[in-house]
């Protein structure tokens, strides 16, 4: 009998496989970055179909197979909230693309998940101007790189990576540091060679 793991997850990406299956890329606090398959999820009768959408936050139940995780249950926590705001959707796609670029193996990283979830929740709960959305995205890039060890906390930017709190004040303060942050992010990404 296989053990069922239930954890919170954010669905970063999905890829159709075969006639009715899909492969999902998930970030979780308990299991790290994982890939999981869902059998028959593209069929109209699938109970999982409505819950397994890109950019959803879910409570997901998984079984570890020989080669991959298999999704056996899911409940929606937040249902693709960015589809009606193009600026928020672009920010989510950019952050999730960075995660896909940098994450390769399963490794628990609660701080990384906390940063991504904080970004996600702040976008969902707040009405933001385009400049603040861009600042939020850039701060999240810094935090991701920092939690993965690609970015050393510089004195000038330490207030933005020391914890995962977000507020309108933090976004406004970041305006003065944005150019420095972008240079540091680009340098860190060039050093990764990914």
C-alpha positions in Angstrom: 0.0 0.0 0.0 1.4 3.4 -1.0 1.5 6.3 1.4 -0.6 9.3 0.4 1.1 12.6 0.9 -1.2 15.6 1.2 0.3 19.1 1.0 -0.5 22.6 -0.1 0.8 23.4 -3.6 0.9 26.0 -6.3 0.5 24.7 -9.9 3.2 26.3 -11.9 2.7 24.6 -15.3 0.9 21.6 -16.9 1.7 19.6 -20.0 -0.8 17.3 -21.8 0.4 13.7 -22.2 -1.2 11.1 -24.4 -5.0 11.1 -24.9 -6.3 12.2 -21.5 -3.4 12.6 -19.0 -1.4 15.7 -17.9 1.9 16.2 -16.2 2.1 19.0 -13.6 4.9 21.1 -12.2 4.2 22.0 -8.5 5.9 23.9 -5.8 5.1 22.7 -2.3 6.3 23.5 1.3 6.7 19.9 2.3 8.1 18.2 -0.8 9.7 21.1 -2.7 9.5 21.3 -6.4 7.9 18.2 -7.9 6.5 16.8 -11.1 3.3 14.8 -10.9 1.0 13.1 -13.3 -2.8 12.9 -13.3 -4.5 10.1 -15.2 -7.6 10.8 -17.2 -7.7 14.5 -16.1 -8.5 15.8 -19.6 -11.7 13.7 -19.8 -15.0 15.4 -19.2 -15.9 13.0 -16.4 -12.7 13.6 -14.4 -13.3 14.8 -10.9 -9.8 16.4 -10.8 -10.1 18.4 -14.0 -11.7 21.6 -12.5 -9.2 21.8 -9.7 -5.9 21.2 -11.6 -5.6 24.4 -13.5 -2.4 26.4 -14.0 -1.8 29.1 -11.4 -4.2 27.6 -8.8 -3.3 27.1 -5.2 -4.5 23.7 -4.1 -4.4 21.1 -1.4 -3.1 18.1 -3.2 -2.8 14.4 -2.4 0.0 12.5 -4.1 1.4 8.9 -4.2 5.1 8.4 -4.9 5.4 5.9 -7.8 8.6 4.2 -9.0 9.5 7.1 -11.3 7.1 9.9 -10.6 4.5 11.3 -8.3 0.8 10.6 -9.1 -2.0 12.9 -8.2 -4.9 11.1 -6.4 -6.9 13.9 -5.0 -7.1 17.7 -5.0 -9.1 20.6 -3.5 -8.9 24.1 -4.7 -7.7 26.8 -2.3 -7.4 29.7 -4.9 -8.7 29.2 -8.4 -6.5 30.9 -11.2 -7.1 34.4 -9.9 -4.9 36.2 -12.4 -6.7 35.5 -15.6 -8.6 38.8 -15.6 -5.6 41.1 -15.0 -2.9 40.9 -17.8 -0.3 42.7 -15.7 -0.7 40.3 -12.8 -0.7 37.3 -15.2 2.5 38.5 -16.8 4.2 38.8 -13.3 3.0 35.3 -12.3 4.3 33.8 -15.6 7.7 35.5 -15.1 8.1 34.3 -11.5 7.0 30.8 -12.5 9.3 30.8 -15.5 12.2 31.6 -13.2 11.3 28.8 -10.9 11.1 26.3 -13.8 14.5 27.6 -15.0 16.2 27.2 -11.6 14.5 24.2 -9.9 15.4 20.7 -11.1 15.2 18.2 -8.2 12.9 17.6 -5.4 14.2 19.3 -2.3 12.2 20.7 0.5 12.6 24.5 0.8 10.0 26.0 3.0 11.5 29.5 2.8 11.3 29.4 -1.0 7.7 28.2 -0.9 6.9 30.9 1.6 8.3 33.6 -0.7 6.4 32.3 -3.7 3.2 32.0 -1.7 3.6 35.5 -0.2 3.9 36.9 -3.8 0.9 34.9 -4.9 -1.3 35.9 -2.0 -0.3 39.5 -2.2 -1.2 39.6 -5.9 -4.6 37.9 -5.2 -5.6 40.1 -2.3 -4.5 43.6 -3.5 -5.4 46.0 -6.2 -2.0 47.1 -7.5 -0.8 49.7 -10.1 1.4 48.3 -12.8 4.6 49.8 -11.2 3.9 48.0 -7.9 3.2 44.7 -9.7 6.6 45.1 -11.4 8.2 45.9 -8.0 6.5 42.9 -6.4 7.8 40.6 -9.2 11.4 42.0 -8.8 11.4 41.5 -5.1 10.2 38.0 -5.6 13.0 37.3 -8.0 15.5 38.5 -5.4 13.9 36.3 -2.7 13.9 33.2 -5.0 17.6 33.7 -5.9 18.5 34.3 -2.3 16.7 31.2 -1.0 18.4 29.1 -3.7 21.8 30.4 -2.9 22.4 32.4 -6.1 22.2 35.8 -4.5 24.1 37.0 -1.5 22.1 39.4 0.6 23.6 42.8 -0.1 23.4 45.6 2.5 21.4 47.8 0.1 18.8 45.1 -0.6 18.7 43.2 2.7 15.4 44.8 3.8 13.7 43.2 0.9 15.0 39.6 1.3 15.2 39.2 5.1 11.7 37.9 5.4 8.6 37.2 3.2 6.4 40.0 4.4 4.9 42.3 1.7 3.1 45.5 2.0 2.4 48.7 0.0 5.2 50.4 2.0 7.7 47.8 1.0 6.8 48.1 -2.7 7.0 51.9 -2.5 10.4 51.8 -0.7 11.7 49.4 -3.4 11.2 52.1 -6.1 14.6 53.6 -5.1 16.4 50.3 -5.1 14.8 48.7 -8.3 17.7 49.5 -10.7 20.3 48.1 -8.2 18.1 45.0 -7.8 17.8 44.4 -11.5 21.6 44.6 -12.0 22.1 42.2 -9.1 19.4 39.8 -10.4 21.0 39.8 -13.9 24.4 39.2 -12.4 23.1 36.3 -10.3 21.3 34.7 -13.3 24.4 35.0 -15.5 26.4 33.2 -12.8 24.0 30.3 -12.8 24.7 29.5 -16.5 21.1 28.2 -16.8 
